[in-house]
């Protein structure tokens, strides 16, 4: 992933990164923000680590703080 802010982590990428098997055209990824990452919106994109380094269309990441009280209510 390119242009992700500091503190945004791609979860569960494995040892070789995010891999898309040969006969598939898409893959779900999970991003996690550390608690100290400020609220923001910014474009980012995925880049292939193969010949040509093709990249995805731009995607938009929005980081918002979660109200701790509402999260506690959801967990009950």
N, C-alpha and C positions, 0 to 999 in steps of 0.2 A: 504494500500500500504506500502510496506517495502522497505527501502533503498532509498527513495526519498530525494533529497537534501533539506536543510533548505530553505524555501521560495517557494517551489513548493506546490501548493494547489490543492486538488481534489475538483473541483467545483460541486455544486448541488448534494451533497451526501445524503441529507435528515437527519432526526433525527436518523435513525437506520443504517446509513452507506450505502454503495452500495449494493443493494439487487438484486439478480437474481431470478425472479419468478420460481416456481417449474418446469414448463414445458419448460423453456428456458435454453439454454446452453451458452449464451453469453450476454454481456451488454456493451454498449458504455459508456465510462467515459471521462470527460474533465479535463485536467490538466492546471493550470495557473501558470506562473512564475512571482514573484514579480520583479520589474524593477532592483533591486540590485543583483539578483542572477547571479553569474558569468557564462560565457560560459563553458560548460562541457558536457561530455558524460559519462553515468554510467548505469549499469544494475539496474533494480528494479523488483519487483514481487508483486502479490496480494496474500494475505493470508486469508483464510476463518476463521471466528470467530465461528466455530462450532467444535464438537468433531473431533479430529484428526488434526485440523488446516492445512488442505491441502493447497498447494500453487500452483500458476500458474508456467508455464515455465518462465524463465527470459525474460524480455522485455528490450529494450534499449531506454533510454531517452537522447535526445540531446537538450541542451539549447543553443540557438544562439541569439545574440543581433540583433534587427531589426533596420535597418537604418531609422531614423525618417523622412527623406525627402521622401523615397520611400513609407512610410505609408501614408504621407500626399497626395502624388500623387494618391494612390489607392483610397482614400476617396473622391477625387474630381469628 
